[in-house]
Amino acid sequence: MTTADLFATHVLPTYARLPLVPVRGAGARLWDEAGKSYLDFCTGIAVCSLGHCHPRLVEAVRVQAGTLMHCSNLYQIPKQAELAEEINTHHVRLPGKLFFSNSGAEANDGLIKSARRFGHKRPQAGGSPRFEVITFSQSFHGRTLGAMSATAQAKIHEGFDPLLPGFRYLPFNNIAALENGIRPETVAVLLEPIQGEGGVNVATPEFLRAVADVCKKHDLLLMFDEVQAGFGRCGDSMAWRMIAPEIEPDAISWAKGMGGGVPIGAFWLGDRAIDGAGTAFSSLLGPGSHGSTYGGNPLVCAASLAVLQEIREHELAAHALLMEVRIRETVRSWKLPCITEVRGSGLLLGVGLDPARIDVPEGKTAALTVVSQLMGNGLLVPAAGPETIRLLPPLNVTAGEIDEALAILERTLRGLARNG
Ligand SMILES: *Cc1c(COP(=O)(O)O)cnc(C)c1O
């Protein structure tokens, strides 16, 4: 039986998988079972921030696996404490505390629970708790019942109603709609400063500042989903700092790139006082209020610590910005009419495609047409919606690898282009 046969027989068909069977990786390269090599600008969807099998990450996993892989959050876990200190001191740089999860959706569920706790602590005028979380069109927050309900995309909800109640969806980057959208039961605003899955859409500085102002004015929590954009990917430790660095969020979620390939996520709650007695927001999730058996175990924390220290010590966020400039300048020089624009920041970039100027087979989107053609030509990238492909190389990608990938992209797009 081939791998594809085994999938068809034994694995739920929840993913439309491409016909590629990866078996080995090194740096920005991946090999399939036939020995063909690919430049990997998908990186497991912005997960492998150091590329495949980075020696520092491999060594951290090897040592920890041979020392203590798992114990329990019943006990003090040294690597979890060190990782929390690394994140607070060097990446968030605001006073607050962390909880470790196993994925981005779980981290966002933690944010939703934190918002509800806050809504009990600071209720509506009549005394009933506030509970409603505002999220935005084209957002993506994950696939658990909570994170899916937070996601403002009908195709994600299809066939799964009733959803978790308590969300209001507003248009992204629309200040007037936000100012008119606050209700007595509203307790928080949750957004991706740079949307990933929804097509790589960057919040404008005006919008992000308006969100922060509205939160202050109405006593709402400001929550950033940095699951895809965080930890150097967008050119700063945190994506919101690329847009409006003075903003201080109340809560943040992460996953993807923070583990470099091991399953780890986290959410952070600020220490800001939320009442006259000086109660810290971060103290609302006390003993017994939340938990995860695997969350923050010694193995994944040792791995994440190695990844985040490597990103910091080698200034990979700044490197991502240099590579962004290289990509933008090269793509602009092609003057290809089938490319509408390049959106995003650092190495979370979306290349917009004009479907009228690409040969798209019946029943396929422009993005998937380009993605599968690129794969055939040795370059792996994910789509982001029907008309955008994403470039998500490792943060330590070299200029030579960027040039090689862009040469494949140019050749492929010229081959598919209609009307020039
Ligand atoms: C991928 C993603 C999630 C979900 O993360 P999982 O680890 O797949 O649960 C949530 N938010 C954003 C912005 C994402 O990109």
The ligand as a Tripos MOL2 file, in Angstrom:
@<TRIPOS>MOLECULE
LIG
   15    15     1     0     0
SMALL
NO_CHARGES

@<TRIPOS>ATOM
      1 C1         -2.9250   28.3990   12.9240 C.3       1 LIG1
      2 C2         -3.6150   29.4580   13.6790 C.ar      1 LIG1
      3 C3         -4.4160   29.1670   14.7990 C.ar      1 LIG1
      4 C4         -4.7060   27.7520   15.2260 C.3       1 LIG1
      5 O1         -3.5540   27.1120   15.6700 O.3       1 LIG1
      6 P1         -3.5840   25.4880   15.8150 P.3       1 LIG1
      7 O2         -2.2400   25.2080   16.4120 O.co2     1 LIG1
      8 O3         -3.7760   24.9320   14.4540 O.co2     1 LIG1
      9 O4         -4.6880   25.1560   16.7300 O.co2     1 LIG1
     10 C5         -4.9570   30.2160   15.5080 C.ar      1 LIG1
     11 N1         -4.7370   31.4960   15.1510 N.ar      1 LIG1
     12 C6         -3.9800   31.8240   14.0810 C.ar      1 LIG1
     13 C7         -3.7480   33.2460   13.7500 C.3       1 LIG1
     14 C8         -3.4050   30.8130   13.2910 C.ar      1 LIG1
     15 O5         -2.6790   31.1400   12.2270 O.3       1 LIG1
@<TRIPOS>BOND
     1     1     2 1
     2     2     3 ar
     3     2    14 ar
     4     3     4 1
     5     3    10 ar
     6     4     5 1
     7     5     6 1
     8     6     7 2
     9     6     8 1
    10     6     9 1
    11    10    11 ar
    12    11    12 ar
    13    12    13 1
    14    12    14 ar
    15    14    15 1
@<TRIPOS>SUBSTRUCTURE
     1 LIG1         1 GROUP 0 **** ****
